[in-house]
Every structure is written in structure tokens, then in C-alpha cells.
Amino acid sequence: MIKTLLFVSSFPPRQCGIATFAQDLINALDKSFAGKLNVEICALEESGKPLTQKQAPVTWSVNPFDIDSCIAFAQEVNDAPEIDLLCFEHEFGLYGGEYGHNLLAMLSLLDKPFIVRFHTVLPYPDIKCIKVVSLISSLAARVTVMTQSSVSLLKDVYGVPEEKIVHIPHGTHAHIVEDVPALKKQYNLEDKLVLSTFGLLSENKGLETGIKAMKEIVKEFPQAVYLVLGKTHPVVASREGEQYREYLEALVKEYHLEKNVRFVNSYLSLDTLLDYLSLTDIYLFTSKDPHQAVSGTFVYAMSAGCAVISTAFVQAREMLDSNSGCLIDFNHPEQLATAALRLLRNPEQRRQMGRCAIEKTRSSIWENVAIAHMSMFNEVLANDKLLLPNLPPPYLDHIDRLTDEFAMLQFASHDIPDPVHGYTLDDNARALIAMAMYSREIKSTSFADTLIRKYMDFIAYCQKPSGRFLNYVAVGGAFPASNQEVNLDDANGRTVWALGYTLYAHRNLPFDVVQQAASLFRASLRWIESLQSPRAMAFAVKGLYYSLQYKKSEVAESILRTLANRLQSLYSTEKDEDWHWYEPYLTYGNAVLPEAMMMAWQITGTDIYRTTAEESLNFLCSKTFTHSYMKVISNKTWYHKHVPDNQETGGEQSIEVAYTMLALHTFYHSAKNHSYLERMRVAFSWYLGNNHLKQLIYNPLTYGCYDGLERNNVNQNQGAESTVCYLIARLLMEEWNKNKYVTTKKDDLKPARIGFN
């Protein structure tokens, strides 16, 4: 049953930061959880401005300055069976009564569970403030704040129990601009060094600090321009008119800065705002309020990759260090000028600060913030079913970005391909599998065929006269010495898998590609039997299995039996009462071993292979699945036999999730047991934030995949292995999602209750 959440907040067209915040959060929830969560909006009216006509998507309203309206609203919500949960955005000025006491009256009458977000937590409250905030918190199911400092204040000053407090950072918009000079030209800022600030103007913004600093900055950098983006705050305008803006304009004239300071006096659209931030060289945050907890303008600037100079308010102290920005004292234009001049003289330092700022804010993109909220909603509503984000589209943008005219590059620095380390057979073999799957599950296109031919040609380039393959290729085509320094069995086995799968998918692929795969595969049969590495043998078994679906071959089946017998021997030797595995440790690519044994059973009918496959997969899953999410074997320590509690947090990689899903997919088609489908769903959800950090591993901006999940952060690089494995996993979900019904062991058709929408 779909749950309904009612947001109580200021909301556009009202112009204020909290209204924008609420709109962005609701949009993110709608985008990620459409069809699973219904969001309704109750707009808070402004003092003296009754809301006579609601504008979609607003369906409710309340006058928070009228106690009777607050009471009536609470009663109306209690009588609305469709409302399951409420979320209140709290700022003291939004509600009437001393310290917003009217909100407390409203909340005390509610029968429905609710969450309160404190946008400001005062550090030195009086007794009345403590009492109001404490009572609101005691009534709420959860209270949420956006900084760790606010968490500490709620615990230590207001006495709110720690288990009730949830820290969710302010959301940010991920935005990529390829050509900044062109963007500057578009906004009449060509060849300018741009400093900017944005937000609704009011005296506490301290914008005169930036203007006074510009007096010194332009002496050395006459091409510098300071953009003051935003109109006067409506509340300030109604009370004081344009007095503050006129003061700033007079200051500009006094300092003869008419060519160096521009006022953009409008309420900017999101796209225009993100453009301005993307062309900004240095962002200035000059607030006068040391107790300000959080600023959306501040984090938006960081997420856009701006080098930031900020007064030392709460959020800035938490997020900025020498690598990501500069802190200055309040009302100190001299400090601001000194910091700005230092950065303007050093473009590389500005770029490094911008990259660091992006990295610090990628965990707080709105999609991640939506996931964190859904996790909190699930806890409050005690949902027994895990609600996951909707499946993202299986786009090939980052796959294409990583592929040059020769092949797929191995690494990327963030989302930019890094040619320094060249190419590997490993990555291009996996890419061939992914694109063959794409042609089967989505559609064969000329673009997909072009990529497939590149990956196949690269594999052919790496094959030696013996039929074996080299793994490492430098940009320019040379084979480096590393090919002689490491064991290449796994890369060779993986390539056999890729060639076999290409033959299996032949109906959806160009004829010349299939013919090339068949030729390379035949040459490989000369050496496959010599493989000794467990994973290399397992990869080869998979390739042989797929080739046998394409064309029967006594030679291929005989080699498959030989390799399966070796794997069975390894398993029988290592297995004991508590350890059902082929080696005395779990390392990487683990799931390929039980999958290969299941495939060997399907070809040969040898029952011991199936028993081994099922035992070993169940053992692996017991080490990698918690009650609600997949916890990948860490590549920092691996998992060793008879070593208790040796699961390290972090070091989780995309390849493990994809290989586990491939194995579960194979087992499902063999056994028709829907529990394998459910595990596939949970495994894929690792990419969508169902992991120990509750963060996306899939990148919704680039359509790539981050390289790893660490203890406290996500590795922001998006290289070939992680991105290709994500695509394989996503394509498996394409097939999975077609299973509207699942067949039980009794061959009854029952509705699948576990699908993505």
C-alpha cells in the first residue's frame, strides 16, 4: 500500500530559502520513489497574507500565526485517513507565538506520527526556547538537522535523546558544465575573473564586505567582476523597501566599482543559478550571523565546484578546510581581499579547491538526501517491506565517455577518462559482455554495434599466436612489461566467458562480430584446459557453457567437465562443517565459482556439481547479505577461514554485486525459486543507496558508477570496472523486471510481490 506523506512548509511561489529547500526535497522524492510514496504539500501562510488560492502541487494550507487555524488544521489531518506521516519544516519565524509556540499547540493535537526538521538550533537559548524545542522534540517521532553541530546542541543543550535525532545534510544539485569559457561568454563575462554570491538580499548577508574587498582586488585584477545574484528578500522589501540594495549601490559608486560589481536583481531559476555558479571562479559567503546553522546557497556553491571564501558560520566550520575553501572572520573585508587575491594568483589552487568541494558535497546530492529521508520514513512507519528507488534508465553515456577510438580505458579521475594507465583485456572483455547483454535486453543499435566492434577488435589485438591473450595495453598500442610480471589466467578465463557469451547472444549481434568471436574462441580451446586458478577456471566454464548454447561441441563439453572436476576437487578438499568454499578465504569475484558449478550441472547432469553449487552460494550469501542489504567482502582484508569477526567495513566494489547477481540469475533460471530473485533485488539496491552509508553508488548525473564504497565515503572515481559491472547489474534487472509472475517449485504461478516499479 502506498504511503502518503504531508509536508508542512513554506513553499513556492513564496520566495524564501526553506520554500526552495522543501520544493527540491519533494522533487527528489517524487523522482526517486514515484509510485511508492505519495507526497502532499501544506503551505504555511505568511503573516498578514492569507492564501486565498492554492497553486498546484499545494493542496493544503494553514495560517501558523492564527492559533485557531493551527488547531483546525490538526483536527483536519486527524480526520484524513489517507495521511500516514507529516514532516514539518521548522524555523522560528515561520510560526506565530513566542519561539513559534503555535506549532507546539498544533503538534500536541496530532494523532498521526510526524517528523520535525530544525533549520536553526540556537546555541545559547533562554529557558523558554529550550522548553519549546524540547517539547516539540518529545512529541515528534524523529527530529532531523543538517549539521553535526546541531546534533550536539540538541543533545547537550536541549536534552533531546540521541536515538531520536537524525542528521541529514542539506541537499545539493549535481551539475556538469563542459565549456566554462563558452558559458562566461553567454552571460557577457568573457575573459572575466568572476566572484559571486547569491540569495535573497538582506542586511545580515554582509554583502558590503565583498564590495569593500573588491576595492583592493581590482587594483591587481581589473578584470575581476563581483556578481550579486538575487532580489531583495520579500519580507525586507515590504518592511524597508530597497534601502539595503541602495546602500550597496552607493558603496559601489563611492569606490568607483561600477565596472566590477554587477547586481542581478531577480529571483533566479534553478538552471540559471547553476549556470552562474558553474562560471564562478570564487564564491563569497559573507553572512554576519555566527549562529547560522546551515545555508543552501553555501552548499550549492560547493557542489558546483566553486572555490569558497566564507565567514566562519557553523556549516562552513564543518565543511571547509585548507583544501576545500577559506574561512574568514565576520565583517573583515581585509581578510576577504587577502584570501581572494591569493586564490586569483593561483588558478591551480582554485581548481583543486573546487574539486575538493565537489567531492565533499557529492554525498549530499538530492538523490542521496531523498534516500536518507525514505530510510527515516520507513523506520517511523515500521514498514516491513524495503522501499527502494525506482530503476534508473540504462544509459550508455559514461560507457561511451570511457571508450576512445581504440578501446575502453581502464581508469577515470572522477568522471574524466584517464589515459595514463591505458587499457586492459579485463575491462574490454567485461564491456563486450555488457554490450551484448544490452543488445539482447534493450535493443541492438548502430551505436551499440560500434562499441561492440571496438571491444571485439581489442580482444583480437590482445590474442597471441598461441591463442592466449595479453592483458595490458598502453595508449598507442604497446604491450607493457607488466604482461610478463603477473599471472594472466584470470584475464584469459574472463575473455573466454566474453567470447562464449557473444556466441550465445548471436541473434542480436552483427554477423561479423559473431564470426570473429567464433574464430577467437576456437583458438582458445587449445589452452583452456591448462588453467589452474579457481576463478579463471570458473570464467572459462561460463564461456564454455554459453558456447554450448550456440553450438554443441564434444571438445568444449569435455574441457568443461575437466575444469568442473578440478573445482569440485578444490571444494571437497577445503570444505568442513563451517566452511563451504573452494579456498580458505573469500576474495574477489566470489560468486562466479558457485555459478560455474551450477552451469556445469546444467550441461553434464552431474548431481554433485549442483549440490556444491547450492551449498557454496548459500555459504557466500550468508557472509554477504544482512537482513536488509548486501555487504560486500572488503578488498582491504578479504574474509579468512576460521578468523572470527574479520569483515572490514569499506573496500566494497561494484564487481562483487554484479557477479553475485549473475550467479543468482543463473540459479533462478535453474531452480525457479523466487528467493533468488529477491536476493537479486536486494543486491542491486546496493547501487541505489541500500548500503551502510545510505548513498548512491550509481551516479545519476553521468550514468556511470563510483569505484567503491568505503567506510565513511564513496570513492568518486568512475572507472571501467565499476561502470561496466553496474551496467551488467542494471541489465539483469531489466530482465528481472519482466518477471511479473514467478514460478514456485510446485509450478504454481504466483504474483511477484518484490518488483521495482
N, C-alpha and C positions, 0 to 999 in steps of 0.2 A: 504494500500500500504506500502510495506517495505521501510524504510528509509535507506539511505546509508551515513555512517559517514567515513570521511577520516582523519586518524591520521597522523600528520606530526611530526616526532620524529626520534632521533637516534634509531636504532633497531638492535637486534641480526642478524648476528653474531658479530656485533660491540660490544665491551666489555666496557660498562660504565653503571653507575647506572641508568641513565634516560632510556637507552635502555631496561634494565631489568624491570624498572617500567612500561614502555609502553607495553611490552610483557605481564606482569602479568595482567594489567588492561584489555587489549584486550582479553586475555584468559578468564577472569572473565565475560566480556560482552558476549562473544561467548557462554560460559557455561550457563549463566542465561537467555539470550534472543535470543537463536538460533531460526531462522525462523521469528524473529520480527525486527531485526536490522542487516544490512549488514555492516561489518567493512572492510575498505580497509586501506592499510598502505603505506605511502610515507616515505621512508628512507632518512634522512639527510646524505649527504656525508661528510666525514671527509676532512679537509683541505689538499689538495695535494693528495688525494686518491679518484679518480673518481670511481663510482660504475659501473663497466663495465657489470656486470651480476647480475640481481636481483634474490634473493632466496626467494621462497615461505615462508611466505604469502605476502611478499613485492611485490607490483605491480606498484608503482610509486617511483620516486627518484628526488631529487633536490640538486644542489650544493649551499648551503647557503652562500658560500664565493664568489660566482660569481653573480653580480647584474643582468647580462643578463639571467642567469639561473633562478633566482628568478622571474623576470618579465615574462619569458616564462612559468614558472610553473603556475603563477596566471592566465594567459590567457588560458592555457590548462584546468585548473579547471573550469573557467567560461564557457568554451565551452563543458563541460561534464555534460549533463542533469541528469545523474544518481547520481551525488554528491549533497547531501542535506545540509550537515553541515561539517565543518572542526574543528579539535581540534589540536592546536599547543602546543607542549611541549617546554617551553622556559627556556633556561639557557644562560647567556651572551656569553659563549664560543662556543655555538653551531652555531651561526650565524656570518657572516662577517660584517665588518663595525664597527664604534665606538659604543660601547654598543649594538652590534647586529643590527645596523641600517638597514642592508639588509632585515631583517624581516619586518621592518616597510614599506619599499618600496613594498615588496610582498603583505602585507596585504592591503595597500592603493588601490591596483588594483583589489582586490577580489570583486565579485558581490554576493558571497554566504555568509551566516552567518557563523561566526566562534567563537570558544572559545579559550582562551589562558590560559595555566597554568604556573604561575611563580614559578619555583622551588626555586629560590632565590629572596628575596626582600631586597636590600641593605638598611641598617638603616641610613646611613649618605651619601646620594648620592650628587653628584655635579649637577649643573644646567642641563648639557647635559643629564645625566642619568634620571633625573626627567622628562625632556621633552620627551625622547624616550619612557619610561614606560607609561607616561600619554597619549601620542598619541596612542600607541598600545591599551591601555585600552579603549580609546574613540572609537576606531574602532570596538572593539570586542563586541559581543553580551553579553558575560559574561567573567569575569576573575576569575580563581579559584586558591586558595592557600591551603597549607596543615597545617598551624598553625594559631592560633588566633593572634599571634604577627604580622604575615604577613598581616592579615586583617587590623589590626590597622595601620600599616605602609602605606598600600595602601591608606587608608582613610586620615590619618593625614598628611603624608609627600608628597604623590604623588597626592592627590586630586581626587582619584577615587571615584565616587558615591557609597555609601554603597549598594544600591539596585543592583548594577552590580557585586558585589563580592560574590563568593560562596566558603565557607570553606568546603573542603572535605579532610579528613585525608589521609595520606599515607596508602595504603593497607597492610595487613599482612596475613600470611599464618597460619591457624589453624592447629595444628599438635599434635597428641597424641602418646606418647610412653609409653607402659605399664611397660617395664622392662629396666630401665636405666642401672643397672649393666651389663646386657647382652649386651647392646649397647656399653658400655665402653669396654667390653672385645672384641667385634667385631673390634673396632678401636685401639686395643692394648693400652688401657688406663685403664686396670683393676686395681682397688684399688687406682686410682689417684684422686686427687682433681684438677678439670680442670677449668682453667681460659682461656678465649679465646677472640679473636677479629677477624673480617673478613672484607673483602673488598679489592678493588684494592689498592696496596701499593703505597703511595706517601709520601713525607716528611711532608705534612700537617696533616697526620694521627697521628703523635706524638707517634708512637709505642715504641720509646726509653723510654718513660715514664713508660710503662708497664714493660719493661725489667729491668729498674733500680729498680722498685718496687719489682720485683721478687728476687733481691739480698737480701732484708730483709725478704721477705715472706718465702723463703726456709729455713731460719735459724730455724723457728718454725715448718714449714710444708715441710719437704724434699720431700714428695710425691706429692707436687703441680707441675702441668705442665701448662705452658702458650702456647696455640696454636695460632700461627699467620697464619690465613687462608686466602689465596688469592695470586694471582700473582701480579707482578708489573703492575701498570696502563700502558696500551699500549702507551699513549702519553708520559708519563715519560720515559718509556723504550726506545722509539725512540729518545728522546732528550738526556737522561743521561745514558742510559743503566741500569745496575743493581746496580748503585752506592749506592742508599739508602739501598737496601737489604744487600749489602756487609757491609755497616756501621753497620747495626743491628746485622749481624752475628759476626762481630768483637767485638761488645759490649758483646754479649753472651759469647764469649771466654774470654774476659777480666774479666768478673765476674764469670767465671767457672760455667756457667749455661747450659752447653751442654745437661745435662740430664733433664733439667727443662724447656727448651724452644724448641718448635718444629715449624719449618716452613713447611706449606703445600703449596707448590709453584705451585698452579694450579687454574684454573677458575672452581669453584665447580658447579656441577649440583645442582638443587634445592633440590632434595631428600637428597643428601649427606650433603648439607649445613644445612638442617633442622635436620638431624641426629646429626651433630656436635653441633648445638645449644641445642638440647634436652639433650645431655650428659654433657653440660657445667654447672658448679656449680656457677661461677661468670663470667659475661660478662663485658669486659673492653672497654669503648669508650673514646679514648684519643685525639680526634681531637684538633688541635691548633686554630681553627677558631671560635671566639666567635660570628661571624655574620652568621655562617652556619644556615640556616633556618630549614632544615629537613634532616634526614638520614634514608634511607631504612634499612641499617644494624642495626641501633639502635632499630627501631620498630620491626624488625624481631626477635631480641633477646628478647625483652619484650614479644612478642606474644608466644615465645617458653617457657616462664616461667623461664627465667634466672633472678637471682638477678643481678642488673646492677650497675656498678660504672662508672660514666660518667663525663667528663668535662662539664661545665655549658653553653653549647650552647643553642640556642633558644628553640628547641624542647624538650631538656632534662629539661629545667627550667619549661616548661609547664606540662610535664608528670610525672616527678619524685618528690616524696616527701619521708618522712622518712619511709613510709610503702612500697613503691614500688622500692626504689633504693637509691643510694648515689651520691650526687653532689660533685665534687672536683674542685679546681682551675686549670687553664691551666698550663701545664709544671711543675707539682708538684708531682714527684714520691713519696715523703714522705707522702703526703695526701693519695695517692692511696694505698700505703702499709698499712697505718693505717686502712683505711676502709676495705681493703681486709682481713687483719688479724682479725678484729672484726667479719666479716661475716664467715670466716673459722672456728673460735672458736664456732660459734653459728649456727649449721645446721638448727635448727627450724626457726631462723630469716631468713635464706636464703630461706627456703621453703615458709614462709609467704610472703616474698618479691616477689617470683616467682608467687604465686597465685594472689597477688595483680596486678602484671604486666600483667598477662593473662586477668584479669578482665578489666583492663584499655584499653586493645587493642582488646577485642572481638568485640566492636562496629565497628572496622575498618578492620575486615576480608574482603577479596577481594569481597565476595558476597555482603556485605553491601556497599562497595565502588562502585560496579557496579550499585546497585540500586540508589545510590545518583547521579551518572552520568546520568542514564536514566531519572531520575526526572528532572535534568537540561536540558537534550536534549529535553524532552517533552515541557518544558517551552519555549525554544528558537524556536522550530519548531511549537509551538502553536498547538500541536496535540489535537484533540477533543476526541480521544479515549485513555483511560488509558492503557499504555503498561506495563504489569506485567511479572515478571519472570516466566519461564516455571515451570510446576508442578514437584516437586522433587519426586523421587521414594518412594513408601510407604513401606520402610524397617522397620523391627521389631527389629533392633539391641538394641535400648535403652529400649524397652518394655521387651526384654529378659534380659537385664542387671538389670533391676529393680525387676525381678522375681526370687526369690530363690526357693528352693525345696518345700517350703510350700505355698507361695502366692506372690502377688506383694507388695513390701514395699512401705510405704507412701511417704517418702522424699528422697532427694538426696542432697549432698553437691557438687555443680556444677554437674558433671555427675557421681559422685561416690555414689551408694546407701548408705543410712544412716539407719542402723537397729535400732537406739536408740528408735525411736518412733513407731516401729513395723508396723502393718498392719491395714487397715480399710476395712470394708464391702463396703463403698462408692467406693473406688478405684477398688476393685476387681469386683464389680458389673459392673462398667463402663468398666473395662478391658474385661469382658465377652462379653458385647455388641460389643466392638471394634473388638474382635477376631471373633465373629460370623459374623460381617459385612465383615471382612477380608476374611473369608471362602466363603462368597457369592460373593464379588466383585472381589477378586483376585483369590484365589484357596484354596481349603482345602488341607493341607499338614500334615504330621505326626508331624512336629514341631508345627504348629498352633494347632493341636488337643491336643498336650501335654500341651500347655499353657491353652487352654480352660478347660481341665480337672482339672488343678490346681485351676483355678478361681471358677469353679463349686464346687469342693470339699471344698474350703474355705467357700463359701456361705453355704453349708450344715453344715459345722463345726459351723457356727455362728447361725444356727436356733435352737431355744429353743423348748421344747415340746409344748408350746402354739402355735407354728407356726411363732411367731415373731422372729426377728433377733437382735443380739447384733452387735455393730459396730466396737469396738476397740479390737484388739488382740495384745498382746506383743509378741516379739520374744521368742519362747519357748512354745507359745500356750495359755498362761494365759489370762483371760479376766480382764482387769484392772477396778478399781472403776469408771473410767470416764463413763462407760456404764450406771451407775446409776445416774450420775450427770448432764447429758444433755438429751435433748429430741431427741429420735432416730427415730421419724416419717419419716423425710426426707430420712434417710438411708434405712428404711424399704420400703418406697414407691419406691425409686430408685431400690431396689432389685426386687420388683415386675415387674418393667419395664424390668430389665435384664432377668428375667426368662421368661416373656412373649415374649421378642424378640428372645430368644433362641428357643422357640417353633416355632415361625414364620419362623426362618431360618433353620428348622429341616432338610431340604433336603440336606444341605451341611455339616451337623454335624454328629459326631459319634452317633450311636443309643443309647448307654448307657448314653451319656450326655443328650440327649433329654428326655430319660426316667427319669433321675434324676431331670431334670428341671420340668417335669410334676408333679412329686411327691412333690417337694418343693413348687410348685405353688399351688397345691390343698390344702396343709396345710395352705397356706397364705390366702386362701379365707375366713377362719374363722374370721379374724380380719380386713381385708382391709376396711370394711365399717365404722370402728371406727375412721379412720383418720380424722383429723381436719385441719392440716396445709395445706395451699393452694398448696404449691409445692409438698408435699407428696401426696395429692390427685391427682394432675396432673400427677406425675410419675406413680401412680397406674393406672390412666385412660389409659396411654400409654401401660402399661403392659397388662391390660385387653383387649385393642384394638388389640394388637398383638396376644394375646392368642386366640381371636375370629377368627383371620385369620387361625389359626391352627385347631381349633375345636370349633364348635358352643356350647354355654352353656347358658342356661337361667339364671343360678345363676350369672355368670360373667357379662352378659349384664345388669342384674338388679342392681348389685353393681356399674357398670359403670354409669348408669342413676342416681343413688343416689349421687355419687361423682360429676358428671357434674352439677346436680341441685344445689349442695352446692356452686360450683364455680360460677355458674350463679347468685346465690343469693348474693354472695360477690361482684360480678361485678355490679349488679344493685344497691346495697347499696352505693357503693363508687363512681360510675360514676357521672360526671357532665359535663357541656358544654366543659370544657377544660381538663378534666381528664378522660381518658377511660381505667381504670385499676381496678384490683381486690383488691388493697390495697392502702393506702395513700403514698406509696413510691415504688420505683423500687430498688430492691436489687440485689440478685444473681439468676442465673438460670431463668431469667425472661421469656424467650421465651417458656418455657415448658407449661406455662399457656394457651396462645392462641393456642398452638399446641394441647393440650389436648382437648380443646373445639372443634377444627376442627375435631379431631378424634371421639369425642362424636357425632358430627353431622353425620359423615360418618356411624356410627353404628346405630344411632336412627332415623336419618332424621328430628330431631327437629330443625326447622329453626332458632330459637333464638340462638341456640348454634353457628351456622355458623356466624350469624350477630355479635355476641360477639367476636368470634374468629377473624374475619376480622378487626373489629374496634380496638380491643386491640393490634393486631400485627401491624397495621398501626401506632397506637399511639407509641408503643415501638420503631419502626423503625424511627419515627420522632425524637426520643431522642438519637438514637444511630448511625445514618448514616449521615455523612456530604455529601457535593456534590461529594466527590471523595473517601472517605474511611470510615471505621467503627470506631466509637469512643465509646468504651465500657463504661458502667456505672462504675464509680470508686468505689472500695470497701473501700475507705477511708471516703467517706461522703454519699454514695448512692445518690439517687435522690428523693427529697421530694416534695409532692404535695403543690402547691401554694408558693413555695420558689423560687424566681427568681434567675437565673444565679447560680444554685447550682451544676453545673457539674465541678468537680475537674479534673485536668489533672493528669494522672497516676493512679495506682491502677487498671489497666486493666488486666484481666486474660483470659486464653485460654478457660475456660469453657463457658464463655458468647458467644464467637464466635461459638463454636461447637453447643451449644444449639440453637442459632439463626439459624444456617444453617440447623439443623434438622427440625426446625419449617418451614423454607422456603421450604425445600424439601417436607414436608408433604403438604403444601399449593399448591405447584406447581402441585403435582400429583392429587390434588383435583380439582383445577381450570384450569390447563393447561395454566396459564398466565405466559408468559416468563419474566415478570418483577421480579418474584420471583427467577428465575434463575440468572438474572443479579445481584440481591442483594446477592445471594449466592456467586457469583464470587467475588464481592467486599468484602464480609465478609471474605472469605478465604484469600484474598490478604493481610489482616492484618498480617497473619503469614509470608508473603513474603516481608514485608517491607513497605506495604502501610498503614502506621500509622503515628502518629505525630512525631516520631523520625526517620522515614525512615530507620528502622533497622529490620533485620530478627528476628522473634520470634522463628521460626523453626531453629534448629541447624543442618546445613548440614554436620557437622563432625560426630556427634553422632547419628543423626536421631531421636533425642529427641526434646523437646520443652522447652523453658525457662519458668520460673514460672510466669513472669508478666512483663508488660510494665509500667515503672514508668515515672515520669515527665521528668527526664533527663537521664535515663539509663534503661537498660534491666536487670531484676533480673536473674543472671547467673545460679541459681539452676535449675535443670531439674527433678522435682519430678513426681509422678504418675499421679496426676490430670491433669496437663498441658500436659504431653506427651500423655496420653490416649485420651484426648479431641482433641489434634492435629490429632491423627491417625483417630479418628472418622470423623473429618472435611475433612481430606485428602481422606478418602474412599468415602465420599459423592461426592467429586469432581471426583472420578473415575467413578461413575455412571453418574454424571452431564456431563462429557466429552464425554459420549457415545451418548448424545442427539445432533446429527448432525443437526437435524431439531426440531423445536418446534411447537406445535400446538396452534394456537390462539383460541380465544373464538368463531370465525367463523369456526373453524375446518379446516382452510387453513393450508397447510404445507408450512412453510417459512424457508429459511436457518437461522440457528443460527449464528449471527454475533458476538457473545460475548464469544467464547470459548477460553480456553487455548490451546496452541499447545502441 
